Amino acid sequence: MTIALQPIHDDRYRHVADRLVYRRHDEEDSGADKDDPVSQVAQALSGVIYEGEGGHPLGERELFIELPQEWLVRTELLPTPPWQIIIGLPETLDMTPEVAASLAEIKDAGYRLAVHEPALEKDAIKALVDLVVVDVAEGLEGLDLETLKAAGYCLMAEGITDHQRLTACQEAGFSWFNGRYLGDPGFHATRPRTRHGNRAAQLRLVNELYREDADLQKLHDLLIQMPALHMAILRRAGSSFYARGNKPPTELKRALSMLGLLEIRRLVMTLSLASELPSSRLTVRLALIRAFMCQKLAAPFSGIDPEDAFTTGLFSLMDTLLEEDQEAMLEQVSLAEPIRVALQRREGPLGALLSLCEEHEHQLAERPPEHGADRLQACYLQALAETDSLMSLA
């Protein structure tokens, strides 16, 4: 799948919003989700909101996303914050009692709704809509724009092909303008969806997420085994909406506390529907062993935070887990400088601990240790025990 953000401008040429558009690759047409609008929208949303594909941070701009009927009745999956999201309704919307109830709930939550101008013929939609999209590709003749403006709708013109048409729309009272004349969308491919997931852990995670007494520690212990979700949660917690000018979190527990249960559900379920889930169980196990070993080695040293040591060990294999270049991965998460230096150059106290762990792993691969009671081997055995205990949860 490829995704893009089409710029939307106001009448002063300011870039105020982006319209999310996506296309499927021809070779994907034989996939199980070929005709699954829920999965397709999940992939597009995960790329822009949760995984930051294509380098398109929204910042303070609004996001215009047209959702199929199947998504409108799953209000728990709607992206946040509501004030930043404009939901486009499908022209073929079937206003069933279930859909009507969902749209009322969506409006109450603070989302705005948009429709293409022909859909306003349905009386049930008129009272819900905030923005009307008008196709002006064939000109403005025959359009009753005064009635639309009198009803209080914000008007967005699409299909603008030249400056003359743009000027005519401005003079006619349009507030927003979307069209190739103003800017073409730049399409970017989403990540390949070929990772093998730990299905048992995923099911346990979903079950824990929807318990009335969901336990943050249990969520942490499951999510730390899922690199794609782990990284997505750190990115989301570091976004402008959640970080609010504060230092982005680098530790999973803090990120979970910042996001809260409802946002974690949205993120996990959206990425699950998009099939953007973790890598092989074996590599996850190796990463956790290394992380716990770094943590144990750091314990006697007052100048080294054991949690920083754990993060260093875990992120030393995160590029392998996510099949990403390490430098590209580090640009996406705001890690503390000592952790970054340790990962990139194996320097500083954390770099020394990481090097010790890597050297010990190499020795274990070559031959069993001759002295089972030495400090390194003791920390390794403790890390092994904690990893096996943690992964047995799944």
Disulfide bonds with the S-S distance in Angstrom:
none
